[in-house]
Amino acid sequence: MGADVKGLANISDVITRNAERDPDGEALLSGRHVVTWGQLDLCVDDATAFLDGHGIGEGEPVGIALGNSVEHVILLLALLRMGAAPLEIPPDTPPDAMAPVLTGMNVRVLLCEFSPPGCSVPVIVPVPPHWRPSRSERRRRHARRPADLLELFILSSGSTGAPKPVPMTQGALFHRVRLVETVYFRWWSPERPGTFLLANPIGHSAFLHWFIQQTVMGGRTVLLPQYLYSADLVRAVAEWDDAILRVVPNACRLFLRAASVSGPLLPGLRLLNCTGQPLFEHEKREILRRVTPNFTESLGAAGCGPISFLAPEDMAAHAASVGRVTPGVELRVRGANGAPSPAGSLGRLEVRSPGMAARFLLDRAPGNETEGFHDGWYRTGDVGRIDGDGILHIAGRAADRIRQGDEELYPTEIEAALSSYPGITEVAVVGYRPPGAGSDVAVAIVGGLSYAHRTDVAAHCATLLPAARRPRCYLFSDRLPQTATGKVDRPAIRDYLAANPPSLSSA
C-alpha cells in the first residue's frame, strides 16, 4: 500500500487523518500517560490558538528548545499546522552555540522549559512539564499555503563546525518519508507500523524524520526520557516487543557492553537502526550477533535526508561500508577539480534527492568547496568511493583529513584499528600541526583507559597499521567531547590541542 501522503497540504494533516480513521488509537505514550489520535488533533488545534495569541505569523521562525515530551510534539505540530517555521534546537545545545542561531535567524519567540542563560530572544514562552493548551474561543489557525511553500528549520550536526540551520519545506519532508519507506518496508509499513521508541531528542533531524515517518504510518510513538544510566535504557527498550528503535552509535556501544557473549540482548526488537557516524566493522558484526539480528545502519544528512543503507544480509561481506545507496537518491563521486573520480577511487561525495534542502543559513564559510549546495547537488563533506558491487565506503570527512609527512590520512582507518583494543570505549583521531611544522601529526584521544595503557595501545596499533599511518601521540580521557547530536566534537578537540600543545614524545 505504501505511506499515503497524497493530497496532504500540511504535515499536521496526518494527525487529523489518523484521528478520523482511529480516534481512540494510541498516538503518543510518555510514562503512564497515553494520548490518542483524537486527543492529539484537538490539542494541536488548541495550541494554534495559544500560539496565535503570541502574534506568531505564517512563515515566522519560532525556536523550540524542549526535550522529548508530549508538550513538545503538540507545539511542533501546531507550528506546522499554522504555517510558522519551527526551528528545532536540541535542548542540550550549549547556550553559546544556541545564541548565534537565535540572533542570526531573528527569532522573536522561543518555546522552552527554562530560559537559556544570556538569551536575548524578545518573547520567551515557558512550557512546564504536563503543560496542555486550554480550550479557547480564539480562532484556530491553519496555514493558507501548501506544503511545498511551508518551511521548517533543522540544525546540521555541527561535526565540522558550528551547527547551521537548514531550511526545508514540509513537502521535502514528505519526500524523505517516501525514501525511508523504500528501504524499510519489510520491517515498517502502514500495515505494520509497530511501536516506535524515540530515545533521542526529537530536535535532532534524524529522529524528527523517523517520528514523522511513524506518524504517517499511523503507529504509536513512545517518548523515552534521557536516561542517566545505560542499564535503565536497556531495561526500557527490553520492555517493548515488536518495537522499532533508532539510536546514535554511542547507544549501540552501550548495548554491546550490556550484552552477553551469547546474546541476543534485545530479541524483541523488530528493527534497530544506527545513524550518525558509522560504527566500526567489528562493532556491527557484534551487534548483529549479540544485540539483535534485526540491525541496520544508515547514512544521511540534514541537507539531503537518507543517503545509504546497510542491511543485515550485507553485514557479513560489507560491514566495513555504509551499504547501498538509497533508491531514489543520486550519488556521485567527484575529484578535487570537480571531474568524476575513476571508478572505485576516493573522491568527494555529492547527493541529489527529492527531499533535498536548498541552502544553509548563517553559513560562516559560504565558499566552502567541501560541504554545501552547489548547482543542484549537495556536497556532504564526506570522502568516499563506490566499489564494483555498488557499495558505498566512507574514508572520512574532508575537513578531518590529516597530512602526516608524505601520507594523507583519514581518522576512520586509525580509529577502527584502535577501537578493537579491549577496554577502549571511545576514540578520536585528529590532526595537530606543531608550531613551525610543515605537516600534521595524528593525535589519538582514547576513552575508557588510562595513560598506563599507552605502550600496549601503541603496540596494538603497530600490528594493524604501517608506521607512516599510525598516531604520533596518544592522549587519554574519561570522556570525549560530543556535539549536541552525539558525534565526537573534533573542532573542540582541535581547539584544546591548540591551547594545550601535546608532548609528541608520548608517541
C-alpha positions in Angstrom: 0.0 0.0 0.0 2.7 2.5 1.0 2.7 5.7 3.0 -0.2 7.7 1.8 0.7 11.4 1.7 -1.1 12.4 -1.5 -3.4 15.3 -1.1 -1.9 16.4 2.2 -1.2 20.1 2.3 0.5 20.1 5.7 2.3 17.6 7.9 -0.2 18.1 10.7 -3.0 17.0 8.3 -1.7 13.4 9.0 -2.8 13.8 12.6 -6.3 14.9 11.5 -6.5 11.9 9.1 -5.4 9.5 11.8 -7.9 11.0 14.2 -10.7 10.5 11.7 -9.7 6.9 11.0 -8.9 5.8 14.5 -9.8 8.5 17.1 -9.2 6.1 20.1 -5.9 4.7 18.7 -2.8 5.3 20.7 -0.6 8.1 19.2 1.8 9.0 22.0 3.0 7.3 25.1 5.1 9.1 27.8 5.5 7.2 31.0 1.9 6.3 32.1 0.4 9.0 30.0 -1.4 8.0 26.8 -2.6 10.4 24.1 -5.0 9.2 21.4 -5.1 10.4 17.8 -8.4 12.2 18.6 -6.9 13.9 21.7 -3.7 14.9 19.9 -5.6 16.5 17.0 -7.7 18.6 19.4 -4.6 19.6 21.4 -2.8 20.7 18.3 -5.8 22.8 17.2 -6.0 24.4 20.6 -2.2 25.0 20.6 -2.5 27.0 17.3 -4.9 29.4 19.1 -2.4 29.6 22.1 0.5 30.4 19.7 -1.6 32.9 17.7 -2.0 34.8 21.0 1.7 35.4 20.9 1.3 37.0 17.5 3.2 34.3 15.6 2.8 34.8 11.9 2.9 32.4 8.9 6.5 31.8 7.9 7.9 33.2 11.1 10.8 31.2 12.6 10.0 30.0 16.1 12.6 28.4 18.3 11.8 25.2 20.2 14.3 24.1 22.9 12.4 21.2 24.6 13.2 17.6 25.5 11.1 14.7 24.4 7.7 15.3 25.7 4.0 15.3 24.7 4.1 19.1 25.1 7.0 19.3 22.5 5.1 17.2 20.0 1.9 19.3 20.4 3.6 22.6 19.9 5.8 21.4 17.0 2.7 20.1 15.1 0.8 23.3 16.0 3.5 25.5 14.5 3.5 23.3 11.3 -0.3 23.5 11.2 -0.4 27.3 11.4 2.3 27.7 8.8 5.0 29.0 11.2 8.6 27.8 10.7 9.7 25.8 13.7 13.5 25.9 14.4 14.3 22.8 16.4 17.2 23.3 18.8 18.3 20.3 20.8 17.9 21.2 24.5 21.5 20.1 25.3 22.9 22.7 22.8 25.2 24.9 24.8 24.0 28.5 25.2 27.0 29.9 23.4 26.1 27.8 20.4 22.4 28.5 20.6 22.6 32.3 20.9 24.1 33.0 17.4 21.5 30.8 15.8 18.6 32.6 17.5 20.0 36.0 16.8 21.0 35.3 13.2 17.6 33.9 12.4 15.8 36.9 14.1 13.9 34.5 16.3 11.3 36.5 18.2 9.6 33.7 20.1 11.4 30.8 21.9 9.4 27.9 23.4 11.4 26.3 26.3 11.1 24.8 29.7 13.8 27.1 31.2 15.1 30.3 29.8 18.7 29.8 28.5 21.3 31.9 30.2 22.0 35.1 28.4 19.2 34.6 25.9 18.1 37.8 24.2 15.0 36.5 22.4 12.2 39.1 23.0 9.4 36.6 23.8 10.2 33.5 25.9 7.3 31.2 26.3 7.8 28.8 29.3 6.4 25.3 28.7 6.5 23.5 32.0 6.1 19.7 32.3 2.5 18.5 31.7 1.5 21.8 30.0 -1.6 21.5 27.8 -3.3 24.2 25.7 -6.6 25.3 27.2 -9.8 25.5 25.2 -10.1 28.9 23.7 -12.6 31.0 21.8 -9.7 32.4 19.8 -9.8 31.4 16.1 -7.8 28.2 15.3 -5.0 28.9 12.8 -4.4 26.9 9.7 -1.8 27.7 7.1 -3.0 29.0 3.7 0.0 27.9 1.7 0.7 24.3 0.6 3.4 22.0 2.0 5.9 22.9 -0.8 5.9 26.5 0.3 5.9 26.0 4.1 9.4 25.9 5.7 10.8 24.4 8.8 14.4 24.6 10.1 16.6 21.8 11.3 20.2 22.2 12.6 23.2 20.5 11.0 25.1 18.2 13.3 28.0 20.6 13.9 30.6 17.8 13.5 32.8 20.1 11.4 32.0 23.4 13.0 29.1 25.5 14.4 25.6 24.0 13.6 23.9 25.7 10.7 20.1 26.0 10.2 18.9 24.1 7.2 15.6 25.3 5.7 13.5 22.7 4.1 9.8 22.6 3.2 7.2 20.3 4.6 6.9 18.9 1.1 10.5 17.9 1.1 9.9 16.1 4.4 7.1 14.2 2.8 9.6 13.1 0.1 12.0 11.9 2.8 9.2 9.8 4.2 8.8 8.0 0.8 12.6 7.5 0.6 12.8 5.9 4.0 9.8 3.6 3.2 11.5 2.2 0.1 14.3 0.8 2.3 12.5 -0.2 5.4 9.2 -1.5 4.0 9.9 -5.2 5.1 10.2 -4.1 8.7 8.0 -1.0 8.8 4.9 -0.1 6.8 1.4 1.3 7.3 0.1 -2.2 7.5 2.6 -3.0 10.3 3.6 0.3 11.9 4.6 -1.3 15.2 5.8 0.9 18.1 8.5 3.5 17.5 10.7 4.1 20.5 12.0 7.7 20.5 15.1 7.5 22.7 17.0 10.6 21.3 15.9 14.2 21.2 13.2 14.8 18.5 15.1 18.1 17.8 17.8 16.1 16.0 16.9 15.8 12.3 17.4 12.1 12.0 14.9 11.4 14.8 12.4 14.1 13.7 12.3 12.4 10.3 11.5 9.0 11.8 8.9 10.4 14.1 7.1 12.0 11.1 7.5 8.6 9.4 5.8 6.7 12.2 3.0 9.4 12.3 2.4 8.9 8.6 2.3 5.1 9.1 -0.3 5.6 11.8 1.7 3.9 14.5 2.3 4.9 18.1 5.4 6.6 19.4 6.9 6.1 22.9 8.7 9.1 24.2 11.6 7.8 26.3 13.3 10.1 28.8 17.1 10.7 28.7 18.4 8.0 31.0 21.3 8.8 33.3 22.4 5.1 33.4 22.8 2.8 30.4 21.1 -0.1 32.3 17.9 1.9 32.5 17.8 2.5 28.7 18.4 -1.3 28.1 15.5 -2.2 30.5 13.2 0.4 29.0 13.8 -0.9 25.4 13.5 -4.5 26.5 10.0 -3.9 27.9 8.7 -3.5 24.4 8.1 -6.3 21.9 8.0 -5.8 18.2 9.4 -2.3 18.5 11.4 0.0 16.2 14.4 1.8 17.7 16.7 4.4 16.1 19.8 5.4 18.0 23.3 7.0 17.6 26.5 4.9 17.7 27.2 5.5 21.4 23.9 3.9 22.4 24.8 0.9 20.3 28.1 0.7 22.2 26.1 0.8 25.4 24.0 -2.2 24.2 27.2 -4.1 23.3 28.7 -3.5 26.8 25.4 -4.8 28.4 25.1 -7.8 26.1 26.2 -11.3 27.0 28.6 -13.2 24.8 25.8 -15.5 23.5 23.1 -12.8 23.1 20.8 -11.5 21.8 20.3 -8.7 24.3 17.1 -7.3 22.7 15.3 -10.2 21.0 12.0 -8.4 20.9 13.2 -5.6 18.6 11.7 -5.6 15.1 14.3 -3.2 13.9 17.4 -1.5 15.4 18.8 1.3 13.3 22.0 3.2 14.0 22.6 6.6 12.4 25.2 9.3 12.6 28.9 8.4 12.4 29.3 4.8 11.0 30.2 2.2 13.5 33.4 0.2 13.1 33.3 -3.1 11.2 33.8 -5.4 14.3 31.1 -3.5 16.2 28.5 -4.0 13.5 29.1 -7.8 13.4 29.0 -8.0 17.2 25.7 -6.0 17.4 24.1 -8.4 14.9 25.2 -11.4 16.9 24.8 -10.2 20.5 22.2 -7.4 20.5 19.7 -8.2 17.7 19.7 -9.9 14.3 17.5 -7.1 13.0 20.2 -4.5 13.0 20.7 -1.9 10.2 22.9 1.1 9.7 22.1 4.2 7.7 23.9 7.3 6.5 22.1 10.6 6.0 22.5 14.3 6.4 20.3 17.2 7.4 20.8 18.8 4.0 19.5 15.9 1.9 18.0 13.2 4.1 18.7 9.5 3.6 21.8 8.6 1.6 22.7 4.9 2.1 21.6 1.8 4.0 23.4 -1.3 5.3 21.1 -4.3 5.6 21.6 -7.3 7.9 22.3 -9.6 5.0 25.1 -7.3 3.8 26.9 -7.2 7.1 29.0 -10.3 6.6 30.6 -9.2 3.4 30.3 -5.4 3.7 30.4 -4.4 7.4 33.3 -2.0 6.6 31.0 0.0 4.4 27.8 2.1 4.8 25.8 -0.1 2.4 23.9 0.6 -0.7 22.7 4.0 -2.0 19.0 4.6 -1.0 16.7 4.0 -4.0 15.6 7.4 -5.4 18.8 9.1 -4.3 21.5 10.0 -6.8 25.1 9.9 -5.6 28.3 10.8 -7.5 32.0 10.9 -6.6 34.0 13.9 -7.7 37.7 14.7 -7.6 39.2 17.9 -6.3 38.8 19.5 -9.7 35.1 18.6 -9.9 35.6 16.0 -12.5 34.3 12.4 -12.0 36.6 10.2 -10.0 37.7 7.0 -11.6 35.5 4.0 -10.8 36.3 2.7 -7.3 38.5 5.7 -6.4 38.2 8.1 -3.5 36.5 11.4 -4.1 34.1 14.0 -2.7 30.5 12.7 -2.3 27.7 14.7 -3.9 24.0 13.9 -3.5 20.8 14.8 -5.2 17.4 13.7 -4.0 13.7 14.7 -3.9 14.0 15.5 -0.2 16.9 17.8 -0.5 17.1 21.3 1.1 18.3 24.2 -1.0 20.8 26.0 1.3 22.4 26.6 4.6 21.5 29.6 6.6 24.1 31.5 8.7 26.9 29.7 6.8 30.2 31.2 8.1 32.0 29.6 5.2 29.8 30.1 2.2 32.6 29.5 -0.2 33.3 26.1 1.3 34.1 23.7 -1.5 33.8 20.5 0.5 30.3 20.9 2.1 27.3 22.8 0.9 24.8 23.2 -2.0 26.3 23.7 -5.5 24.5 23.5 -8.9 21.6 21.4 -7.6 23.8 18.9 -5.7 24.6 18.7 -2.0 28.2 18.2 -1.1 28.1 16.1 2.0 31.6 16.9 3.2 32.5 13.2 3.1 35.2 11.5 1.1 34.4 8.0 -0.1 34.1 5.6 -3.0 31.7 3.1 -4.6 33.0 -0.4 -5.2 32.2 -2.8 -8.0 29.2 -4.1 -6.1 27.7 -0.7 -5.7 28.6 -0.5 -2.1 29.5 2.9 -0.6 32.6 3.2 1.6 33.4 6.3 3.6 37.0 7.2 4.2 36.2 10.2 6.4 35.3 13.9 6.4 37.3 16.1 4.1 37.6 18.6 6.9 39.3 15.9 9.1 42.0 14.9 6.6 45.4 14.7 8.1 48.6 15.3 6.1 51.3 13.4 8.1 54.6 13.6 6.3 54.0 12.3 2.8 50.8 10.4 3.9 47.3 11.6 3.5 45.2 10.0 6.3 41.6 10.0 7.4 40.8 9.3 11.1 38.4 6.4 10.3 41.2 4.0 9.4 43.2 4.6 12.6 40.1 4.8 14.8 38.9 1.4 13.5 42.3 -0.2 14.4 42.4 1.4 17.9 38.8 0.6 18.7 39.5 -3.2 18.5 41.7 -2.9 21.6 39.9 -4.3 24.7 38.6 -1.6 27.1 38.6 1.3 24.6 35.1 2.8 24.8 35.7 5.8 22.6 38.4 7.0 20.3 39.0 10.0 18.1 42.0 10.8 15.9 42.7 14.4 14.8 45.4 16.2 13.0 47.6 18.6 15.0 50.2 20.9 13.4 53.0 21.8 15.8 54.2 25.4 15.6 56.6 25.9 12.7 55.9 22.4 11.3 55.1 21.9 7.6 52.8 18.9 8.1 50.4 17.5 10.7 50.8 14.7 13.2 48.0 12.3 14.0 46.9 12.5 17.7 44.7 9.8 19.1 42.4 10.6 22.1 41.4 7.4 23.8 38.4 6.9 26.1 38.0 4.1 28.7 41.6 3.5 29.5 44.3 5.4 31.5 47.8 6.6 30.4 49.2 3.4 31.9 47.9 1.5 28.8 49.7 3.8 26.3 52.5 1.4 25.4 50.1 -1.5 24.9 47.7 0.5 22.9 50.5 1.8 20.6 51.8 -1.8 20.2 48.3 -3.0 19.2 48.1 -0.2 16.6 51.5 -1.2 15.3 50.3 -4.7 14.5 47.5 -3.3 12.3 48.9 -0.2 10.6 52.2 0.7 8.9 54.3 3.2 10.8 53.6 6.1 8.5 49.8 5.7 9.1 49.9 5.4 12.9 49.4 8.2 15.5 52.4 10.1 16.7 50.8 10.9 20.1 48.3 9.2 22.4 46.2 11.1 24.9 43.7 9.5 27.4 40.4 10.9 28.6 37.4 9.7 30.7 35.0 11.1 28.1 35.4 12.6 24.6 33.6 15.9 23.9 30.5 15.5 21.8 28.2 17.6 19.7 24.5 18.0 20.6 23.8 15.2 18.2 26.1 12.7 19.9 29.0 12.9 17.4 32.6 13.4 18.5 33.3 17.1 18.6 36.5 17.2 16.6 36.7 21.0 16.4 36.6 21.1 20.2 39.4 18.6 20.4 41.5 20.6 17.9 40.9 23.8 19.9 42.0 22.0 23.0 45.2 20.8 21.4 45.9 24.3 20.1 45.6 25.7 23.6 47.4 22.7 25.2 50.1 21.5 22.8 50.7 17.8 23.4 54.1 16.3 24.0 55.0 14.4 20.9 57.4 12.3 22.9 54.3 10.3 24.0 54.1 8.6 20.7 
